[in-house]
Amino acid sequence: MIDATEALTNAAIGLVVSWCLTWAWLGFNPIQSAGITAVFFLASFTRAWIIRAWFRGRG
């Protein structure tokens, strides 16, 4: 469970940063930025969780 919490915290911080950059820098409107950010948030969370679990399983 701690792996998921850590991965979720890391991804949530990335979510805020990503939304701000997508909106301010790339020029998408806030709704478009939220959609794009959601896709990358899910990808980031899943990747971090799988990699962390794989490494812990090997140790």
C-alpha positions as CSV (number, residue, x, y, z in Angstrom):
1,M,0.0,0.0,0.0
2,I,2.9,2.4,0.8
3,D,4.1,1.9,-2.8
4,A,0.8,3.1,-4.2
5,T,0.7,6.1,-1.8
6,E,4.2,7.2,-2.7
7,A,3.5,6.8,-6.5
8,L,0.2,8.7,-6.1
9,T,1.9,11.5,-4.2
10,N,4.6,11.8,-6.8
11,A,2.1,11.7,-9.7
12,A,-0.2,14.2,-8.0
13,I,2.6,16.8,-7.8
14,G,3.4,16.1,-11.4
15,L,-0.3,16.5,-12.2
16,V,-0.3,20.1,-10.9
17,V,3.0,21.0,-12.7
18,S,1.8,19.4,-15.9
19,W,-1.5,21.2,-15.9
20,C,0.2,24.5,-15.3
21,L,2.7,24.0,-18.1
22,T,0.2,22.6,-20.6
23,W,-2.1,25.6,-20.0
24,A,0.5,28.4,-19.7
25,W,3.2,27.2,-22.0
26,L,1.5,25.2,-24.7
27,G,-1.6,27.4,-24.9
28,F,-4.3,24.8,-24.4
29,N,-7.4,26.0,-22.6
30,P,-7.9,24.8,-19.0
31,I,-10.3,21.9,-20.0
32,Q,-8.0,20.6,-22.7
33,S,-5.1,20.9,-20.3
34,A,-6.9,18.8,-17.8
35,G,-7.6,16.1,-20.3
36,I,-4.0,16.0,-21.6
37,T,-2.7,16.1,-18.0
38,A,-5.0,13.2,-16.9
39,V,-3.6,10.9,-19.6
40,F,-0.1,11.6,-18.6
41,F,-1.0,11.4,-14.9
42,L,-2.4,7.9,-15.3
43,A,0.6,6.8,-17.3
44,S,3.1,8.2,-14.8
45,F,1.3,6.7,-11.7
46,T,1.0,3.3,-13.4
47,R,4.7,3.3,-14.5
48,A,6.0,4.3,-11.1
49,W,3.9,1.8,-9.3
50,I,4.9,-1.1,-11.6
51,I,8.6,-0.2,-11.5
52,R,8.6,0.2,-7.7
53,A,6.8,-3.1,-7.2
54,W,9.2,-4.9,-9.6
55,F,12.3,-3.6,-7.8
56,R,10.8,-4.5,-4.4
57,G,10.0,-8.0,-5.6
58,R,13.6,-8.5,-6.6
59,G,15.1,-7.3,-3.3
